[in-house]
Amino acid sequence: MTATTHSLPSGGKLLRFSLEQALYDLRHDYRLSLVLVISVASILAPLLLLFGLKTGVVATLKQQLLDDPRNLEIIVFENTRLDPAWFAALKATGQAGFVVPRTRTINATMDVIGARRRVIAGIEVIPTAAGDPLFPQGTPVPRETGQVLLSYTAARQLGVAAGGKLQGVVKRRLQGEDQRARFALEVIGVLPESAYTRNALFSTVDLLLAIEDYRDGYAVEAIGASEGAQQQQQRTIFANARIYARDLDAVSLLADFIRDSGIEVRTRARDIENVKAIERVLTFIFSVIAIIASLGFALSLSGALWINVERKRRDLALLRLLGQRRHGVMLIPAIQAAGIALAAYLLAMLAYGFGANVFNRQLGANLAESQFVCKLEWSDAALAGGLTLMVALLASLVGGYRASKVDPAECLREI
């Protein structure tokens, strides 16, 4: 380190003077500075890749579960009696992402007639509403009794597309006489095959209620049935429900709440627990490796900066002899350490970006576009940068403090 010959600062100029001296010394000894930057970056980059791999693998496993909404579904195992208070309590848990009532399973079917008199007998009728997790984003949702969505296989079998017309047929036996109700249905959309693989028709709850009321012997104007008893009051009790949890962690909580109300349910808890177990194992493995590597990184960075400061003890003592204040001497190695740490961090991030791109290209060929093998969260990147800077500053400040305690006369005795 070579001190410049202009007069030494006082007051507010101290920081500027220390910054000038630190940058001057880094330029003067650029080879060593470059070696320190590369050394720190070569240790930090694998750590960033390690965190990126852990985050990417676990996030991809979770996303693959979430992409299949059946993993969030809680199936009520048998018909029961669900009243408004029960639905209100279920939603009040905050664990439910989608809830819609449904009628008795035996009544949730009907015959449909499509183009060229193509028929599907006993097609499954499923109630839906806005926010249905089975529907891709942008899918239109039935809002009237005569509007329906078809699964891909059902639309193909019936020979209809979005905007097409169907005829619904519901049969019953009333007072010893076979009857049937025929009514028009409008196909407002067709789901992709990946959304639902069986023949199904998605409609409002009102259509299912109309079908059930008709089979129970009531007159139902919504489907053009004028014969039968008059419904005295609006239905408030339902036999079943479609229930989906808001996320994977909520599945078991919501299922336990429903079981506590005396209703048996089925979930895909085993698949979810398998992914969580993998996450715990990966987190443990990566944590152990990361802790060991981080300790090695901290010791290596601290040692390199400490030695760098110790090497310049005589130059720092000379500054003290020329009248530089003690905290001004301590600032110089601190500024240098911060610069080296920042440059090393930026270089490590570039190396991480290259490595992550290679991993995602080579190992992520079979993943969806939004999924990654290696992905570093911004919070992890910021934490790595902050820890790098903190370790560098601590090491340099300790070394700088030792150097500032040196008697300025020592530099004269060593000449």
C-alpha positions in Angstrom: 0.0 0.0 0.0 1.3 3.4 -0.9 -0.1 6.5 0.7 -0.8 9.5 -1.4 1.1 12.6 -0.5 -1.8 15.1 -0.1 -2.6 16.3 3.4 -4.5 13.9 5.6 -8.2 14.5 6.2 -10.2 15.5 9.2 -13.9 15.5 10.0 -16.2 14.7 7.1 -13.4 14.0 4.6 -12.3 10.9 6.5 -14.5 8.5 4.6 -13.6 9.9 1.3 -9.9 9.7 2.1 -10.2 6.1 3.2 -12.2 5.2 0.1 -9.6 6.8 -2.2 -6.7 4.9 -0.4 -8.6 1.6 -0.5 -9.4 1.8 -4.2 -5.8 3.0 -5.0 -4.4 0.0 -3.2 -6.8 -2.4 -5.0 -5.7 -1.0 -8.4 -2.0 -1.0 -7.4 -2.2 -4.7 -6.2 -4.8 -5.8 -8.8 -3.3 -9.3 -9.3 -3.8 -10.2 -5.6 -7.3 -8.5 -5.6 -8.3 -10.6 -8.7 -7.1 -13.8 -7.1 -9.1 -13.0 -3.9 -12.2 -12.3 -6.0 -11.9 -15.5 -8.0 -11.2 -17.6 -4.9 -14.2 -16.3 -3.0 -16.5 -16.7 -6.1 -15.3 -20.3 -6.7 -16.5 -21.2 -3.2 -19.7 -19.2 -3.3 -20.9 -20.3 -6.7 -21.3 -24.0 -5.8 -23.2 -22.9 -2.6 -25.6 -20.9 -4.7 -26.1 -23.9 -7.1 -26.7 -26.1 -4.1 -29.5 -23.9 -2.8 -30.9 -23.5 -6.3 -31.0 -27.3 -6.8 -32.7 -27.8 -3.4 -35.3 -25.2 -4.1 -35.9 -26.3 -7.6 -36.3 -30.0 -6.9 -38.6 -29.5 -4.0 -40.7 -26.8 -5.7 -41.0 -29.0 -8.8 -42.3 -31.9 -6.7 -44.8 -29.7 -5.0 -45.9 -28.1 -8.2 -46.4 -31.5 -9.8 -48.8 -32.4 -7.0 -50.6 -29.1 -7.2 -50.9 -29.4 -11.0 -53.2 -32.5 -10.3 -56.1 -31.0 -8.4 -57.2 -34.4 -7.3 -54.4 -34.3 -4.7 -56.3 -31.4 -3.1 -59.6 -33.1 -3.2 -61.4 -34.4 -0.1 -64.0 -37.0 -1.1 -67.0 -37.4 1.1 -67.2 -41.2 1.2 -71.0 -41.7 1.4 -74.2 -39.6 1.2 -75.0 -37.7 4.4 -76.9 -34.6 5.5 -75.0 -31.3 5.1 -76.8 -28.1 6.2 -75.9 -24.5 5.7 -74.3 -24.3 9.1 -72.0 -27.2 8.2 -70.9 -25.4 5.0 -70.4 -22.2 6.9 -68.2 -23.9 9.5 -66.2 -25.6 6.7 -65.4 -22.3 5.0 -64.7 -20.6 8.3 -61.7 -23.0 8.9 -59.8 -21.1 6.2 -58.5 -24.4 4.8 -61.0 -24.9 2.0 -60.1 -23.6 -1.5 -63.3 -24.7 -3.3 -66.6 -26.0 -1.9 -69.8 -26.7 -3.8 -72.8 -28.8 -2.6 -73.9 -31.8 -4.6 -77.0 -34.1 -4.6 -77.3 -37.8 -4.0 -74.9 -39.8 -6.2 -77.7 -41.9 -7.7 -79.4 -38.8 -9.0 -76.3 -37.1 -10.4 -76.7 -38.7 -13.9 -78.8 -38.2 -16.9 -78.9 -39.1 -20.6 -77.7 -36.6 -23.2 -78.3 -36.6 -27.0 -75.8 -34.8 -29.2 -75.3 -34.2 -32.9 -76.7 -36.8 -35.3 -78.6 -38.4 -32.4 -75.5 -39.6 -30.7 -76.4 -40.6 -27.1 -74.5 -41.0 -23.8 -76.7 -42.8 -21.3 -76.2 -42.0 -17.7 -73.5 -39.4 -18.1 -72.1 -38.1 -14.8 -73.4 -34.6 -13.9 -70.9 -32.7 -11.7 -71.7 -29.4 -10.0 -69.3 -26.6 -10.5 -68.8 -22.9 -9.8 -66.3 -20.1 -10.3 -62.8 -21.1 -9.1 -63.2 -24.8 -9.9 -59.7 -26.3 -9.5 -60.3 -28.8 -12.3 -60.7 -26.0 -14.9 -57.7 -24.4 -16.7 -57.5 -20.7 -16.4 -59.9 -18.9 -18.6 -62.4 -21.7 -18.8 -66.0 -20.4 -18.9 -68.2 -21.4 -16.0 -71.9 -22.3 -16.3 -74.1 -19.7 -14.6 -77.5 -20.8 -15.7 -79.4 -24.1 -15.5 -79.2 -24.7 -19.2 -75.4 -24.0 -19.6 -73.0 -26.9 -19.3 -69.3 -27.8 -19.8 -68.3 -31.2 -21.3 -65.3 -33.3 -20.7 -63.2 -33.9 -23.8 -64.2 -37.6 -24.2 -67.9 -36.7 -23.8 -67.8 -33.9 -26.4 -66.0 -36.2 -28.8 -68.5 -39.0 -28.3 -71.5 -36.6 -28.7 -69.9 -34.9 -31.7 -70.3 -31.4 -30.3 -68.0 -28.4 -29.6 -68.3 -25.1 -27.7 -71.5 -23.3 -28.7 -73.2 -26.6 -29.7 -76.6 -27.8 -28.4 -77.5 -30.9 -26.5 -80.8 -32.4 -25.3 -80.9 -33.6 -21.8 -83.2 -36.5 -20.8 -84.2 -37.5 -17.3 -86.4 -40.5 -16.6 -88.6 -41.4 -13.6 -91.5 -43.6 -12.6 -94.4 -41.7 -11.1 -97.7 -43.3 -9.9 -96.9 -46.5 -11.9 -96.2 -44.5 -15.1 -92.9 -44.1 -16.9 -92.1 -40.4 -17.6 -89.3 -38.5 -19.0 -88.3 -34.8 -19.2 -86.5 -33.4 -22.2 -84.8 -30.0 -22.1 -82.2 -28.1 -24.1 -78.6 -27.6 -23.0 -76.0 -25.2 -24.3 -72.4 -26.3 -24.4 -70.4 -23.2 -23.4 -67.0 -25.0 -23.4 -65.1 -28.3 -23.6 -62.4 -29.2 -21.1 -59.0 -30.5 -22.2 -58.5 -34.2 -21.8 -55.9 -33.6 -19.1 -58.5 -31.8 -16.9 -61.0 -34.7 -16.7 -60.5 -38.1 -18.4 -64.0 -39.6 -18.1 -67.4 -38.8 -19.7 -68.8 -35.9 -17.6 -71.1 -32.9 -17.8 -70.4 -29.9 -15.5 -73.3 -27.7 -14.6 -74.7 -25.4 -11.9 -76.0 -26.9 -8.7 -79.5 -25.8 -9.8 -79.5 -28.4 -12.7 -78.6 -31.2 -10.3 -81.3 -30.1 -7.9 -83.8 -30.0 -10.8 -82.8 -33.6 -11.8 -83.1 -34.8 -8.2 -86.4 -33.1 -7.6 -87.8 -34.5 -10.8 -86.9 -38.0 -9.8 -88.3 -37.5 -6.3 -91.7 -36.8 -7.9 -91.8 -33.0 -8.0 -92.8 -30.7 -10.8 -89.8 -28.9 -12.0 -90.2 -25.9 -14.4 -86.5 -25.6 -15.0 -86.5 -28.8 -17.1 -90.1 -28.4 -18.4 -91.8 -30.9 -16.1 -95.2 -29.7 -15.0 -96.5 -33.0 -13.6 -95.8 -33.9 -10.0 -96.1 -32.5 -6.5 -95.1 -28.8 -5.9 -91.9 -28.2 -4.0 -92.8 -26.4 -0.7 -89.5 -24.8 0.1 -86.1 -24.3 -1.3 -83.6 -27.1 -0.7 -81.1 -26.3 2.1 -79.9 -29.9 3.0 -77.5 -31.6 0.6 -76.3 -35.2 0.5 -72.7 -34.5 -0.5 -70.2 -31.9 -1.6 -67.2 -31.3 -3.8 -64.4 -30.1 -1.5 -60.8 -29.1 -2.3 -58.3 -27.8 0.1 -56.5 -24.5 -0.5 -53.1 -26.1 -0.6 -51.3 -29.3 0.2 -50.7 -28.5 3.9 -54.4 -27.9 4.4 -55.6 -31.3 3.1 -55.0 -33.2 6.3 -56.4 -30.3 8.5 -59.6 -30.0 6.4 -60.0 -33.8 6.4 -59.7 -34.0 10.2 -62.3 -31.2 10.6 -64.8 -33.1 8.4 -64.1 -36.4 10.2 -64.7 -34.7 13.5 -68.2 -33.8 12.3 -68.8 -37.6 11.9 -68.3 -37.8 8.1 -65.9 -40.3 6.6 -63.7 -38.9 3.8 -60.9 -40.1 1.5 -57.8 -38.1 0.5 -54.5 -38.6 -1.3 -52.7 -38.0 2.0 -50.1 -40.8 1.3 -48.9 -39.1 -1.9 -48.7 -35.8 -0.2 -46.8 -37.3 2.7 -44.3 -39.0 0.3 -43.5 -35.6 -1.2 -43.2 -34.0 2.2 -40.9 -36.8 3.3 -38.7 -36.3 0.3 -38.6 -32.6 1.0 -37.5 -33.2 4.6 -34.8 -35.6 3.5 -33.5 -33.3 0.8 -33.7 -30.3 3.2 -31.6 -32.3 5.8 -29.0 -33.4 3.2 -28.7 -30.0 1.6 -28.6 -28.3 5.0 -25.7 -30.5 6.3 -23.7 -30.0 3.0 -24.5 -26.3 3.0 -23.5 -25.8 6.7 -20.1 -27.5 6.1 -19.5 -25.7 2.9 -20.6 -22.3 4.4 -18.2 -22.8 7.4 -15.4 -23.6 4.9 -16.4 -20.6 2.9 -16.4 -18.3 5.9 -13.1 -19.6 7.2 -11.5 -19.3 3.8 -12.7 -15.8 3.2 -11.8 -14.7 6.7 -8.4 -16.2 6.4 -7.7 -14.6 3.0 -8.8 -11.2 4.1 -7.0 -11.5 7.5 -3.7 -12.4 5.8 -4.2 -9.6 3.3 -4.6 -7.1 6.2 -1.7 -8.6 8.1 0.5 -8.3 5.0 -0.2 -4.6 5.0 0.4 -3.9 8.7 3.5 -1.8 8.0 1.7 0.3 5.4 -1.3 0.9 7.7 1.2 1.8 10.5 2.8 4.3 8.1 -0.6 5.9 7.7 -0.9 6.2 11.5 2.6 7.7 11.6 1.5 10.3 9.0 -1.4 11.3 11.3 -4.2 9.1 10.0 -6.8 8.4 12.7 -7.3 4.9 14.0 -10.8 4.4 12.7 -9.7 5.8 9.4 -7.1 3.0 9.2 -9.7 0.4 10.0 -12.0 1.7 7.3 -9.5 1.1 4.5 -9.4 -2.8 4.8 -13.1 -2.8 5.5 -13.8 -0.9 2.2 -11.4 -3.2 0.3 -13.1 -6.3 1.8 -16.6 -5.0 0.8 -15.4 -4.4 -2.7 -13.8 -7.8 -3.0 -16.9 -9.5 -1.5 -19.3 -7.6 -3.9 -17.2 -8.4 -7.0 -16.9 -12.0 -5.9 -20.7 -12.2 -5.3 -21.5 -10.8 -8.7 -19.0 -13.3 -10.3 -20.5 -16.1 -8.4 -24.0 -15.1 -9.5 -22.9 -15.2 -13.1 -21.4 -18.6 -12.6 -24.6 -19.7 -10.9 -26.7 -18.4 -13.8 -24.6 -20.4 -16.2 -24.7 -23.6 -14.1 -28.5 -23.3 -13.5 -29.1 -22.9 -17.2 -27.1 -26.1 -17.9 -29.0 -28.0 -15.2 -32.4 -26.8 -16.4 -31.6 -27.6 -20.0 -30.1 -31.0 -19.5 -32.2 -32.3 -16.6 -35.5 -30.4 -17.1 -36.4 -31.6 -20.6 -39.5 -33.5 -19.3 -40.7 -30.7 -17.0 -43.4 -28.2 -17.6 -42.4 -24.7 -18.9 -43.0 -23.2 -15.4 -40.9 -25.8 -13.6 -37.2 -25.8 -12.9 -34.5 -28.2 -11.7 -32.4 -25.4 -10.3 -34.0 -22.1 -9.1 -32.6 -19.7 -6.6 -35.1 -17.7 -4.7 -34.4 -13.9 -4.5 -34.5 -14.2 -0.7 -31.7 -16.9 -0.8 -29.6 -14.9 -3.2 -30.0 -11.8 -1.0 -29.1 -13.8 2.1 -26.0 -15.2 0.4 -24.9 -11.8 -0.6 -25.5 -10.4 2.9 -23.6 -13.2 4.6 -20.7 -12.8 2.2 -20.5 -9.1 3.0 -20.9 -9.6 6.7 -18.1 -12.2 6.9 -15.8 -10.0 4.8 -16.4 -7.0 6.9 -15.9 -8.8 10.2 -12.7 -10.3 9.1 -11.3 -7.0 7.7 -12.5 -5.0 10.7 -10.8 -7.4 13.2 -7.6 -7.4 11.1 -7.9 -3.6 10.7 -8.3 -3.1 14.4 -5.2 -5.2 15.1 -3.3 -3.1 12.5 -4.6 0.1 14.0 -3.2 -0.9 17.4 0.3 -1.2 16.0 2.7 1.5 17.3 3.4 3.8 14.3 7.1 3.7 15.2 7.2 -0.1 14.3 7.2 0.9 10.6 10.4 2.9 11.2 12.1 0.0 12.9 11.2 -2.4 10.1 12.7 -0.1 7.4 
